[in-house]
C-alpha cells in the first residue's frame, strides 16, 4: 500500500464529523513535528486548528485544508461502512475520501518530502488545518485569520486542497469564489379568520409581489471573473396549521451568490428598498459568509498550471464557480489563493470515493507546486 493511500485510510477511519477532529490533527502534527516543522494548536471552543510551519521569513506558501467531514447519512445505504476505508474497483471508498482527507494526506506527504529535499529552502512553508469547514465556519479558519492579523502573519500564496477537479485530476482549478450573503426576513401581518379578510392582514399576500420582484431582478451583469449575481429563496414559513386562520407572521430566508460586480452593501440596500416600497412591516437580519475574491494571473497560478502540466499532462481550466471554501478567509490577508484537488463528483454523497490513481499522484502534484515557488535553496 502506498504511503498516501495508507495515510488517507488512517484519516478516514477517524469519524471526524464537524467539529470533532477525532485525533486527525494530532496524527498529522506528530508527523510534521518529526519532519522539523514547528507545530501549534489553535483551539477555539470545540474546534481544533493546526498551524505547522518550516523555515522563516518570506515568501510564505501555505497549504490549507480541513479534517472534518459531513455526516455519513444512513450507514445501511453505503456499500461498505463509511468510516472503514475500502478499496474496490480502483477506488478508495469512505466518508472524506474526496472531501478532503485525500488532499490533507497528500499535502502532508508533499510537505515532508519537500523539507527533506530542501532543508534550507527559501521563505516559509506552512500547513493550516481546521475541523470547522463543513460546519458553521466560525471558530475555524475565520478565527485563525483574525489571529494572523493580530500577529502580523504574512501569507503570499495559499493552495487549498479542496476537491476542485471535474472528471480528471487537474482539469479545473478554482481561482476565486463568489461571495455569499444570507438574508433572514420577518414580515408581520394581522392574524384573523379567513372569512373576514378585511379584519386581517395576510403577510403571505403582502410579501408575494415584493418576492416576485426580487426573484425576477437582474442584480448585475457579472464580469470577466464571475457570472451574474444569483438570488435564491431557501425557506418560507407561515401559518398556524389550521386552514381557517389568516396567519399574522411570516419568516423567509434567502441567499445571494455574487461576484465583484456587486457589493454586499448594495445588495442589502436594494432588497430593503424593495420591501419598503411594497409597504411591508418587516425586519431583516443579514449574515455575510464571505466576500468574493479573485486571484489574478501571478506566481501561484503559474506554478499550479505548470505543476498540473508536469504531473497530469493537461492545462487546467480556471473557474470561480461553486460554493465557498475557507480560502475566502485567507484572501483578505493579501494572499493569492488557488484551489486544486481531486475529482469532486462524489463529495457529500453516499459511497464517497477517490480514484486510487489520482490519489497517488496528488502528493507529487502538491510537491511540484511547492518546488516551483520555494525550491530555491538559501545559505545554510
C-alpha positions as CSV (number, residue, x, y, z in Angstrom):
1,X,0.0,0.0,0.0
2,X,1.4,3.4,-1.0
3,X,2.1,6.0,1.7
4,X,-0.7,8.3,0.6
5,X,-3.2,5.5,0.4
6,X,-2.2,4.4,3.9
7,X,-2.4,7.8,5.4
8,X,-5.7,8.7,3.8
9,X,-7.2,5.4,5.0
10,X,-6.0,6.1,8.6
11,X,-7.7,9.5,8.4
12,X,-11.0,8.0,7.0
13,X,-11.1,5.6,10.0
14,X,-11.4,8.6,12.3
15,X,-15.0,9.6,12.3
16,X,-14.3,13.4,12.4
17,X,-17.7,14.8,11.8
18,X,-17.7,18.6,12.4
19,X,-16.4,19.8,14.8
20,X,-14.9,16.7,16.2
21,X,-11.4,16.3,14.8
22,X,-11.2,12.8,16.3
23,X,-7.4,12.9,16.5
24,X,-6.7,13.6,12.9
25,X,-4.7,16.8,13.5
26,X,-2.7,15.2,16.3
27,X,-1.7,12.4,14.0
28,X,-0.6,14.8,11.3
29,X,1.0,17.2,13.7
30,X,3.2,14.5,15.2
31,X,4.4,13.5,11.7
32,X,5.2,17.1,10.7
33,X,6.9,17.7,14.1
34,X,9.2,14.8,13.4
35,X,9.9,16.3,9.9
36,X,11.2,19.5,11.6
37,X,8.0,21.7,11.5
38,X,7.0,24.0,14.3
39,X,3.5,22.8,15.2
40,X,0.9,24.9,17.0
41,X,-2.7,24.0,18.0
42,X,-5.1,26.9,18.0
43,X,-8.3,25.7,19.7
44,X,-11.4,27.9,19.8
45,X,-14.5,26.3,21.5
46,X,-14.9,22.8,20.2
47,X,-12.8,23.5,17.1
48,X,-9.2,22.3,16.6
49,X,-7.0,24.2,14.2
50,X,-3.4,23.1,13.4
51,X,-0.7,25.6,12.2
52,X,2.6,24.0,11.1
53,X,5.5,25.9,9.6
54,X,9.0,25.2,8.3
55,X,11.5,27.9,7.5
56,X,11.2,31.6,8.2
57,X,10.6,34.9,6.5
58,X,9.0,35.4,3.1
59,X,7.7,34.4,0.8
60,X,5.1,32.3,2.6
61,X,3.4,29.4,0.9
62,X,0.5,27.8,2.9
63,X,-1.4,24.6,2.2
64,X,-4.9,24.8,3.5
65,X,-7.3,22.0,4.3
66,X,-9.9,20.6,6.8
67,X,-10.0,17.4,8.7
68,X,-13.8,17.5,9.4
69,X,-16.4,15.7,7.3
70,X,-20.1,15.8,6.8
71,X,-22.3,13.1,8.5
72,X,-22.4,9.8,6.6
73,X,-26.2,9.7,6.3
74,X,-27.8,6.2,6.8
75,X,-24.9,3.8,7.0
76,X,-27.0,1.0,5.7
77,X,-27.2,2.9,2.4
78,X,-23.4,2.6,1.9
79,X,-21.9,-0.3,0.0
80,X,-19.3,-0.5,2.8
81,X,-19.1,1.2,6.2
82,X,-18.4,4.9,5.7
83,X,-15.6,5.1,8.3
84,X,-13.9,1.9,7.2
85,X,-11.7,2.7,4.1
86,X,-12.5,0.1,1.4
87,X,-10.7,-0.5,-1.9
88,X,-13.0,-1.5,-4.7
89,X,-12.6,-1.3,-8.5
90,X,-9.6,1.1,-8.3
91,X,-11.3,3.4,-5.9
92,X,-11.0,4.2,-2.2
93,X,-14.4,4.5,-0.5
94,X,-15.2,6.2,2.8
95,X,-16.6,9.5,4.2
96,X,-14.0,12.1,3.4
97,X,-12.2,10.1,0.8
98,X,-12.5,13.1,-1.7
99,X,-13.6,15.9,0.7
100,X,-10.9,16.1,1.8
101,X,-8.8,13.6,3.7
102,X,-7.1,12.5,0.4
103,X,-6.0,16.2,-0.1
104,X,-4.9,16.5,3.5
105,X,-2.9,13.3,3.4
106,X,-1.3,14.3,0.1
107,X,-0.4,17.8,1.4
108,X,1.2,16.3,4.5
109,X,3.4,13.9,2.5
110,X,4.3,16.6,0.0
111,X,5.5,18.9,2.8
112,X,7.5,16.1,4.4
113,X,9.2,15.3,1.0
114,X,9.8,19.0,0.3
115,X,11.7,19.7,3.5
116,X,13.7,16.5,3.1
117,X,14.8,17.6,-0.4
118,X,15.2,21.3,0.6
119,X,16.0,21.6,4.3
120,X,17.3,25.2,3.7
121,X,14.5,26.3,1.3
122,X,13.6,30.0,0.8
123,X,10.9,31.5,2.8
124,X,8.3,29.7,4.9
125,X,6.2,26.6,4.1
126,X,3.0,26.1,6.1
127,X,0.1,23.8,6.6
128,X,-3.2,25.1,8.1
129,X,-5.9,22.7,9.0
130,X,-9.3,23.1,10.7
131,X,-12.1,20.9,12.0
132,X,-14.8,23.6,11.2
133,X,-15.0,23.8,7.4
134,X,-18.2,21.7,6.9
135,X,-20.0,23.4,9.8
136,X,-20.6,27.0,10.9
137,X,-17.0,28.0,9.9
138,X,-16.9,30.4,12.8
139,X,-14.1,29.0,15.0
140,X,-12.0,27.6,12.2
141,X,-10.0,29.5,9.6
142,X,-12.1,32.6,10.1
143,X,-10.8,32.8,13.7
144,X,-7.3,31.8,12.7
145,X,-7.3,34.6,10.1
146,X,-8.2,37.1,12.9
147,X,-5.3,35.7,15.0
148,X,-2.9,36.0,12.0
149,X,-3.9,39.7,11.6
150,X,-3.2,40.3,15.2
151,X,0.2,38.6,14.9
152,X,1.0,40.2,11.5
153,X,1.4,36.8,10.0
154,X,2.1,37.2,6.3
155,X,0.8,34.8,3.6
156,X,1.8,35.3,0.0
157,X,0.4,32.1,-1.6
158,X,-2.3,29.7,-0.4
159,X,-3.1,26.4,-2.1
160,X,-6.4,25.0,-0.9
161,X,-6.7,21.2,-1.3
162,X,-10.5,21.1,-1.8
163,X,-11.7,18.7,-4.5
164,X,-11.8,21.0,-7.5
165,X,-11.4,18.6,-10.4
166,X,-14.4,17.7,-12.5
167,X,-13.7,14.5,-14.3
168,X,-9.9,14.1,-14.1
169,X,-7.2,15.3,-11.7
170,X,-6.2,18.8,-12.5
171,X,-8.8,19.5,-15.2
172,X,-10.1,22.5,-13.3
173,X,-8.8,24.8,-10.6
174,X,-10.7,27.4,-8.6
175,X,-9.0,30.8,-8.9
176,X,-11.7,32.7,-6.9
177,X,-15.1,32.3,-5.2
178,X,-18.3,34.2,-5.2
179,X,-19.4,35.9,-2.0
180,X,-22.3,34.5,0.0
181,X,-24.9,36.8,1.6
182,X,-27.8,35.4,3.6
183,X,-30.9,37.3,4.5
184,X,-33.4,36.3,7.2
185,X,-36.7,38.2,6.8
186,X,-39.6,38.5,9.2
187,X,-42.9,40.0,7.8
188,X,-45.6,41.0,10.3
189,X,-49.3,40.9,9.4
190,X,-52.5,40.7,11.4
191,X,-54.0,37.2,12.2
192,X,-57.7,36.7,11.6
193,X,-60.4,34.5,10.3
194,X,-60.2,33.5,6.6
195,X,-63.8,34.5,6.2
196,X,-63.1,38.1,7.3
197,X,-60.0,39.2,5.3
198,X,-60.9,42.8,5.8
199,X,-60.2,42.4,9.5
200,X,-56.8,40.8,9.0
201,X,-53.5,41.4,7.0
202,X,-52.1,38.3,5.4
203,X,-48.3,38.5,5.4
204,X,-48.1,35.9,2.6
205,X,-50.1,38.0,0.3
206,X,-48.3,41.1,1.3
207,X,-44.9,39.6,0.6
208,X,-45.8,37.9,-2.7
209,X,-45.4,41.0,-5.0
210,X,-42.1,42.0,-3.4
211,X,-40.8,38.5,-3.6
212,X,-41.8,38.2,-7.3
213,X,-39.8,41.4,-7.9
214,X,-36.8,40.2,-6.1
215,X,-36.8,36.8,-7.8
216,X,-37.0,38.4,-11.3
217,X,-34.5,41.2,-10.6
218,X,-31.3,41.4,-12.7
219,X,-28.8,42.3,-9.9
220,X,-25.8,42.8,-12.2
221,X,-24.3,41.5,-15.5
222,X,-21.4,39.8,-13.9
223,X,-17.9,40.4,-15.3
224,X,-14.9,38.6,-16.7
225,X,-14.2,36.8,-13.5
226,X,-17.8,36.0,-12.3
227,X,-21.3,35.2,-13.6
228,X,-24.2,37.5,-12.8
229,X,-25.4,37.5,-9.2
230,X,-28.0,34.9,-8.2
231,X,-30.8,35.3,-5.7
232,X,-32.5,32.2,-4.3
233,X,-35.1,31.7,-1.6
234,X,-34.3,28.7,0.6
235,X,-37.1,28.8,3.2
236,X,-40.5,30.3,3.7
237,X,-42.7,29.6,6.8
238,X,-46.1,30.9,7.8
239,X,-49.4,29.7,9.1
240,X,-50.7,28.1,12.3
241,X,-51.5,24.7,10.8
242,X,-55.2,25.5,10.7
243,X,-56.9,26.1,7.4
244,X,-59.3,28.7,8.6
245,X,-56.8,31.2,10.0
246,X,-55.0,34.0,8.2
247,X,-51.5,34.0,9.6
248,X,-50.1,37.0,11.3
249,X,-46.4,36.3,10.8
250,X,-44.1,35.0,8.1
251,X,-40.4,34.2,8.0
252,X,-38.2,33.7,4.9
253,X,-34.6,33.0,4.2
254,X,-32.7,33.7,1.0
255,X,-29.2,33.8,-0.3
256,X,-27.1,35.9,-2.8
257,X,-24.1,34.4,-4.5
258,X,-22.3,37.4,-6.0
259,X,-19.1,38.3,-7.7
260,X,-17.1,41.6,-7.8
261,X,-19.7,43.3,-10.0
262,X,-21.8,43.9,-6.8
263,X,-21.2,44.6,-3.2
264,X,-22.9,43.2,-0.1
265,X,-23.9,46.7,0.9
266,X,-25.5,47.4,-2.4
267,X,-27.5,44.1,-2.4
268,X,-28.7,44.8,1.1
269,X,-29.9,48.3,0.2
270,X,-31.8,47.1,-2.9
271,X,-33.6,44.4,-1.0
272,X,-34.7,46.7,1.8
273,X,-35.7,49.4,-0.6
274,X,-37.9,46.9,-2.4
275,X,-39.6,45.7,0.8
276,X,-40.2,49.3,1.9
277,X,-41.6,50.2,-1.5
278,X,-44.2,47.4,-1.1
279,X,-45.3,48.8,2.3
280,X,-44.3,45.8,4.3
281,X,-44.0,45.7,8.1
282,X,-40.7,43.8,8.3
283,X,-37.4,43.3,10.0
284,X,-34.4,41.7,8.4
285,X,-31.0,40.4,9.6
286,X,-28.1,39.7,7.4
287,X,-25.3,37.2,7.5
288,X,-22.2,37.7,5.3
289,X,-20.5,34.3,5.0
290,X,-17.7,35.6,2.8
291,X,-16.7,38.3,0.3
292,X,-15.9,37.3,-3.3
293,X,-12.2,37.1,-4.2
294,X,-10.4,36.5,-7.5
295,X,-6.7,35.6,-7.8
296,X,-5.2,37.2,-10.9
297,X,-2.5,35.7,-13.1
298,X,0.6,35.6,-11.0
299,X,3.2,33.4,-9.4
300,X,0.7,31.0,-7.8
301,X,-1.5,30.4,-10.8
302,X,1.6,30.0,-12.9
303,X,3.1,27.4,-10.5
304,X,-0.2,25.5,-10.3
305,X,-0.6,25.5,-14.1
306,X,2.9,24.3,-14.7
307,X,2.6,21.6,-12.0
308,X,-0.6,20.2,-13.4
309,X,1.0,20.1,-16.8
310,X,4.1,18.3,-15.5
311,X,2.2,15.7,-13.3
312,X,-1.2,15.3,-15.1
313,X,-0.3,16.3,-18.7
314,X,-3.1,18.8,-19.0
315,X,-3.8,22.5,-18.8
316,X,-6.4,23.3,-16.0
317,X,-9.4,25.4,-16.7
318,X,-9.7,28.4,-14.3
319,X,-13.1,28.8,-12.6
320,X,-14.8,30.8,-9.9
321,X,-18.0,28.7,-9.8
322,X,-19.3,26.5,-7.0
323,X,-19.9,27.2,-3.3
324,X,-17.5,28.7,-0.8
325,X,-14.3,27.5,0.8
326,X,-12.0,28.6,3.6
327,X,-9.9,30.4,1.0
328,X,-12.4,33.3,1.5
329,X,-10.8,34.0,4.9
330,X,-7.2,33.9,3.7
331,X,-7.6,36.0,0.5
332,X,-8.3,39.2,2.5
333,X,-4.9,38.8,4.2
334,X,-3.4,39.7,0.8
335,X,-2.7,36.2,-0.3
336,X,-3.1,34.7,-3.8
337,X,-5.4,31.7,-3.4
338,X,-6.0,28.7,-5.7
339,X,-7.9,25.5,-5.1
340,X,-6.5,22.3,-6.5
341,X,-7.6,18.8,-5.5
342,X,-9.2,15.5,-6.6
343,X,-12.4,14.9,-8.5
344,X,-15.5,16.2,-6.7
345,X,-18.2,14.1,-8.3
346,X,-18.9,12.0,-5.1
347,X,-18.4,14.6,-2.3
348,X,-21.1,14.6,0.4
349,X,-22.7,11.6,-1.2
350,X,-23.3,8.0,-0.2
351,X,-20.3,5.9,-1.2
352,X,-18.0,8.9,-1.5
353,X,-14.7,7.8,-3.1
354,X,-11.5,8.9,-4.7
355,X,-9.7,7.2,-7.6
356,X,-6.5,5.4,-6.4
357,X,-4.7,6.6,-9.5
358,X,-5.4,10.3,-8.8
359,X,-4.8,9.9,-5.1
360,X,-1.3,8.5,-5.7
361,X,-0.5,11.5,-8.0
362,X,-1.7,14.1,-5.5
363,X,1.5,14.3,-3.3
364,X,3.7,14.8,-6.4
365,X,1.3,17.5,-7.7
366,X,1.5,19.4,-4.4
367,X,5.2,18.9,-4.2
368,X,5.7,20.2,-7.7
369,X,3.8,23.4,-6.7
370,X,6.0,23.9,-3.6
371,X,9.2,23.4,-5.6
372,X,8.3,25.9,-8.2
373,X,7.6,28.5,-5.5
374,X,10.1,27.8,-2.7
375,X,12.5,25.3,-4.2
376,X,15.5,27.7,-4.4
377,X,17.9,26.9,-1.7
378,X,19.3,29.6,0.7
379,X,22.6,29.5,2.5
380,X,22.7,27.1,5.5
